[in-house]
């Protein structure tokens, strides 16, 4: 008798039902549910999830989902986490026209062709197929050019696999990544910094000088800009001091040790 009860409970969690949704959200009307987290429940059947027509954020990570068909009515869905499942076919997601963020890391998506099913999602800004933090990936990630192809398929993407590709912060991220790649390539050898060409000013002298105006609004803007510029110069001075200290530390480490006789 107990084994039968346990089996019923497993079946109830393995399939999304009205009872499961209402117990997890406290909502009586499924159309009132906006946020839903159903992680690590062993779910393989999405059941009546399509009745949550106003759902905006959905987390189904860590389950056993293979069929995404029931998600197709969710046209208001903005954020969808499907990581760590067994998904290979993405066709049903093509109707989720409002989708902005999609996490598919840790599934079994075999090739770039499968990703073409999402091409109609013009609002998609963030896609994740690989997550190094949890060692999640997809077979498609073995294709060395999959990132380039993916950016061609989704021209509006700002974040791919957790890395900014456009927008604010992307240049800084790329700079840090280039530095890491340089270090890994062995250019930082024997604790010696690679030679860096002498830096030259980006602009001519006097470029940042404040020009006076008879307009009070413009004067106030100039004043605020002058304050920010002053702070930048202070930060630059501090950064130069820290760099000089680090260079002295490296030079001291490289000096041969001397012992008194």
C-alpha positions as CSV (number, residue, x, y, z in Angstrom):
1,X,0.0,0.0,0.0
2,X,2.8,2.4,0.9
3,X,4.7,1.6,-2.3
4,X,1.6,2.4,-4.3
5,X,1.2,5.8,-2.5
6,X,4.9,6.6,-3.2
7,X,4.4,5.7,-6.8
8,X,1.4,8.1,-7.0
9,X,3.4,10.9,-5.5
10,X,6.2,10.4,-8.0
11,X,3.7,10.4,-10.9
12,X,2.1,13.6,-9.6
13,X,5.5,15.4,-9.6
14,X,6.6,13.8,-12.9
15,X,3.7,15.5,-14.6
16,X,2.6,19.1,-14.3
17,X,-1.0,19.2,-13.1
18,X,-3.5,21.8,-11.9
19,X,-3.0,20.6,-8.3
20,X,0.8,20.9,-8.6
21,X,0.6,24.4,-10.0
22,X,-1.9,25.7,-7.4
23,X,0.0,24.2,-4.5
24,X,3.3,25.7,-5.7
25,X,1.9,29.2,-6.4
26,X,-1.1,29.6,-4.2
27,X,-3.1,30.8,-7.2
28,X,-6.5,29.4,-7.9
29,X,-6.7,30.7,-11.4
30,X,-3.8,29.4,-13.6
31,X,-4.0,32.6,-15.8
32,X,-3.0,34.6,-12.7
33,X,0.4,32.9,-12.4
34,X,3.2,35.2,-13.6
35,X,6.3,33.5,-12.0
36,X,6.8,29.8,-11.7
37,X,9.7,27.7,-10.3
38,X,9.6,24.0,-10.8
39,X,13.2,23.0,-10.5
40,X,14.5,19.5,-9.8
41,X,11.1,17.8,-9.5
42,X,11.8,14.9,-12.0
43,X,9.2,16.4,-14.4
44,X,9.1,14.8,-17.8
45,X,5.5,15.8,-18.9
46,X,4.7,19.5,-19.0
47,X,1.0,18.7,-18.8
48,X,-1.2,21.7,-18.4
49,X,1.6,24.3,-18.2
50,X,0.1,25.9,-21.4
51,X,-2.9,27.1,-19.5
52,X,-0.8,29.6,-17.6
53,X,-1.3,32.1,-20.5
54,X,0.1,35.1,-18.6
55,X,3.3,33.4,-17.4
56,X,6.3,35.7,-17.7
57,X,9.1,33.8,-15.9
58,X,9.5,30.0,-15.9
59,X,12.2,27.9,-14.4
60,X,12.1,24.2,-15.3
61,X,15.8,23.4,-14.8
62,X,17.0,20.1,-13.5
63,X,14.1,17.9,-14.8
64,X,13.7,15.2,-17.4
65,X,11.9,17.2,-20.1
66,X,12.1,16.1,-23.7
67,X,8.9,17.5,-25.3
68,X,8.4,21.3,-25.2
69,X,5.0,21.2,-27.0
70,X,2.9,22.4,-24.1
71,X,5.0,25.6,-23.9
72,X,3.9,26.9,-27.3
73,X,0.8,28.9,-26.0
74,X,3.0,31.0,-23.7
75,X,3.2,34.1,-25.9
76,X,3.9,36.4,-22.9
77,X,6.9,34.4,-21.6
78,X,10.0,36.6,-21.1
79,X,12.5,34.4,-19.2
80,X,12.7,30.6,-19.6
81,X,15.2,28.3,-17.9
82,X,15.4,24.8,-19.4
83,X,18.9,23.9,-18.3
84,X,19.8,20.3,-17.3
85,X,17.0,18.5,-19.1
86,X,17.0,16.2,-22.2
87,X,15.8,18.6,-24.9
88,X,16.8,18.3,-28.5
89,X,13.8,19.8,-30.4
90,X,13.2,23.5,-30.0
91,X,10.4,23.9,-32.6
92,X,7.6,24.6,-30.0
93,X,9.4,27.6,-28.7
94,X,9.1,29.4,-32.0
95,X,5.7,30.8,-30.9
96,X,6.9,32.3,-27.6
97,X,7.3,35.6,-29.4
98,X,8.0,37.7,-26.3
99,X,11.0,35.6,-25.1
100,X,14.0,37.6,-24.1
101,X,16.2,35.2,-22.1
102,X,16.6,31.5,-22.8
103,X,18.8,29.0,-20.9
104,X,19.3,25.7,-22.7
105,X,22.6,24.6,-21.1
106,X,23.0,21.0,-20.2
107,X,20.7,19.5,-22.9
108,X,21.2,17.4,-26.0
109,X,20.8,19.9,-28.8
110,X,22.8,18.2,-31.6
111,X,23.4,20.9,-34.3
112,X,23.0,24.5,-35.5
113,X,20.0,23.4,-37.6
114,X,18.0,22.8,-34.4
115,X,18.7,26.4,-33.3
116,X,17.2,27.8,-36.5
117,X,13.7,27.0,-35.0
118,X,14.2,30.0,-32.8
119,X,15.0,32.5,-35.6
120,X,11.6,34.0,-35.3
121,X,12.2,35.2,-31.7
122,X,13.2,38.7,-32.6
123,X,13.2,39.9,-29.0
124,X,15.7,37.3,-27.8
125,X,18.7,39.1,-26.1
126,X,20.3,36.4,-23.9
127,X,20.9,32.7,-24.9
128,X,22.9,30.2,-23.0
129,X,23.9,26.8,-24.4
130,X,26.9,26.3,-22.2
131,X,27.5,27.0,-18.5
132,X,31.0,26.3,-17.3
133,X,30.0,26.9,-13.6
134,X,28.0,23.7,-13.6
135,X,29.8,22.0,-16.5
136,X,26.7,22.1,-18.6
137,X,26.9,22.0,-22.4
138,X,25.3,20.7,-25.6
139,X,26.6,18.6,-28.5
140,X,26.2,21.7,-30.7
141,X,28.9,23.5,-28.7
142,X,31.6,21.2,-30.0
143,X,31.2,23.1,-33.3
144,X,34.1,25.6,-33.2
145,X,32.1,28.2,-35.0
146,X,28.8,27.8,-33.3
147,X,29.1,31.2,-31.5
148,X,29.7,33.1,-34.7
149,X,26.8,31.3,-36.4
150,X,24.6,31.9,-33.5
151,X,25.2,35.6,-33.6
152,X,24.3,35.6,-37.2
153,X,21.1,33.8,-36.5
154,X,20.2,36.1,-33.6
155,X,21.4,39.7,-34.5
156,X,19.8,41.2,-31.4
157,X,21.6,39.0,-28.9
158,X,23.5,40.9,-26.2
159,X,24.6,38.0,-24.0
160,X,25.8,34.6,-25.2
161,X,26.7,31.8,-22.7
162,X,26.9,34.5,-20.0
163,X,29.3,36.7,-21.9
164,X,28.3,40.1,-23.1
165,X,28.8,40.4,-26.9
166,X,27.4,43.9,-27.4
167,X,26.3,46.8,-25.3
168,X,27.7,48.3,-22.1
169,X,30.5,46.2,-20.6
170,X,31.2,44.2,-23.7
171,X,34.4,46.0,-24.5
172,X,35.7,45.6,-21.0
173,X,34.8,42.0,-20.9
174,X,36.6,41.4,-24.2
175,X,39.7,43.2,-22.9
176,X,39.8,41.1,-19.8
177,X,39.3,38.0,-21.9
178,X,42.2,39.0,-24.2
179,X,44.4,39.5,-21.2
180,X,43.5,36.1,-19.9
181,X,44.2,34.5,-23.3
182,X,47.5,36.3,-23.4
183,X,48.5,34.9,-20.1
184,X,47.4,31.4,-20.9
185,X,49.4,31.6,-24.2
186,X,52.5,31.9,-22.2
187,X,53.5,35.5,-22.8
188,X,53.6,36.0,-19.0
189,X,56.7,33.9,-18.4
190,X,59.0,33.6,-15.4
191,X,57.0,36.3,-13.6
192,X,58.1,38.8,-16.3
193,X,55.5,41.3,-17.6
194,X,55.5,41.5,-21.4
195,X,56.9,44.7,-22.8
196,X,54.2,47.3,-23.4
197,X,54.8,50.2,-25.9
198,X,54.8,53.6,-24.5
199,X,51.3,55.0,-24.0
200,X,50.3,58.2,-25.9
201,X,47.5,60.5,-25.1
202,X,44.2,59.7,-26.9
203,X,43.5,63.4,-27.5
204,X,45.5,66.6,-27.9
205,X,46.4,68.9,-25.0
206,X,43.5,71.2,-24.0
207,X,40.9,68.9,-25.5
208,X,39.1,68.5,-22.1
209,X,39.4,72.2,-21.1
210,X,36.1,73.6,-20.0
211,X,34.8,76.3,-22.3
212,X,32.6,79.0,-20.8
213,X,29.1,79.7,-21.9
214,X,26.3,82.3,-21.2
215,X,23.8,79.5,-20.8
216,X,23.2,78.5,-17.1
217,X,22.2,75.0,-18.0
218,X,25.3,74.4,-20.1
219,X,27.5,75.9,-17.4
220,X,26.0,73.5,-14.8
221,X,26.6,70.6,-17.2
222,X,30.2,71.7,-17.7
223,X,30.6,71.9,-13.9
224,X,29.3,68.3,-13.4
225,X,31.5,67.1,-16.2
226,X,34.5,68.9,-14.7
227,X,33.8,67.1,-11.3
228,X,33.6,63.7,-13.0
229,X,36.8,64.4,-15.0
230,X,38.6,65.3,-11.8
231,X,37.5,62.0,-10.2
232,X,38.8,60.2,-13.3
233,X,42.1,61.8,-13.0
234,X,42.4,60.9,-9.3
235,X,41.5,57.3,-10.2
236,X,44.1,57.3,-13.0
237,X,46.7,58.6,-10.5
238,X,45.8,55.8,-8.0
239,X,45.9,53.2,-10.7
240,X,49.4,54.3,-11.8
241,X,50.6,54.2,-8.2
242,X,49.3,50.6,-7.8
243,X,50.8,49.5,-11.1
244,X,54.2,51.0,-10.0
245,X,54.0,49.1,-6.7
246,X,53.3,45.8,-8.4
247,X,56.1,46.3,-10.9
248,X,58.5,46.9,-8.0
249,X,57.3,43.7,-6.3
250,X,57.9,41.7,-9.5
251,X,61.4,43.2,-9.8
252,X,62.2,42.3,-6.2
253,X,61.0,38.7,-6.6
254,X,63.3,38.3,-9.6
255,X,66.4,39.5,-7.9
256,X,68.7,36.6,-6.8
257,X,68.8,36.0,-3.1
258,X,72.0,36.9,-1.3
259,X,73.1,35.2,1.9
260,X,75.6,36.5,4.4
261,X,78.8,34.4,4.7
